[in-house]
Amino acid sequence: MAHANSLSSEPSTQTRTAWELPAYLLIGTFFGVVLIKSEVVSWFRIQEMFRFQSFFMYGVLGSAVATAALAVWLIKSIGPRAFTGETIRFVPKPWESGARHRYWIGGTLFGLGWGLAGTCPGPIYALIGYGAGGAVVALVAALIGTRTYAAVMHKLPH
């Protein structure tokens, strides 16, 4: 594979409308409820996955990959516009030799954190809203990790 793709859109000249924030909050809340009800944020389900004791999470992740692949294919084929009217484009990312190590190391660190904490960054807010107090620790750790990366990123090979 010579290039990976990243999603991009043209710069927007429009300002945010009053309905956008409530719409995003509603969509995010719905997504959080789906994550909780489907048990994909369950620490026990995640541990089952990492211990190869259940196919459940692999089925969820596999169907998500298939859905995303279909969506990307449709976007590239049909060429729809975003709700704001912007053109949706996929911009090739260069796959230089140094990037392989970066992705491998980053993916390993992400997987270790996911396995140890029992959550990845996306569902942390859903878990906090659900009342899982341990997710607050994961949120604080994620924020510390993000700030640490921001502080040292200029020293890292990119």
C-alpha positions, 0 to 999 in steps of 0.5 A, a space after each residue: 500500500 503506497 498511501 493511506 487516506 485521511 478525510 478532509 474537507 475544504 475550509 469553511 467560510 460559514 459560521 456555526 449556527 445555533 442548532 449545531 451544538 445541540 445537534 452534536 450533543 444529541 448525536 453524542 448522547 445517542 452514541 453513548 447510549 448505544 455504546 452502553 446498551 450494546 456492552 462494547 464499553 464493558 470492562 468485562 467484554 474488553 477483557 474477554 476480547 484481549 484474552 480471546 475468550 469471546 468473539 463478541 468484540 471482534 464481531 463488533 469491530 469487524 462490522 464497524 470496519 466493513 461499514 466504514 469501508 462501504 461508507 468510504 467507497 460510497 463517498 468516493 463513488 458518489 461524491 456527496 457534500 457535507 451538511 455545510 456544503 463542503 466537498 468531502 475529499 480523501 487526501 493521500 497520506 505519505 507512507 514513508 519508512 519512518 511512519 511504520 515504526 510510529 504506527 506500530 509503536 503507537 498502536 501497541 501503546 494504545 492497545 496496552 492502555 486499552 487493555 489495562 484501563 478497559 476503555 479507549 478514549 472514545 467511550 470515556 465520557 459515556 462511562 462517566 455519564 453512566 456512573 462508572 467512577 473508574 472512567 474518571 481516572 482513565 480520563 485524567 490519564 488520557 488528558 495527562 498523556 495528551 499534554 505530555 505528548 504536546 510537550 515533547 512532540 517537537 523532540 520526536 521524529 515525525 
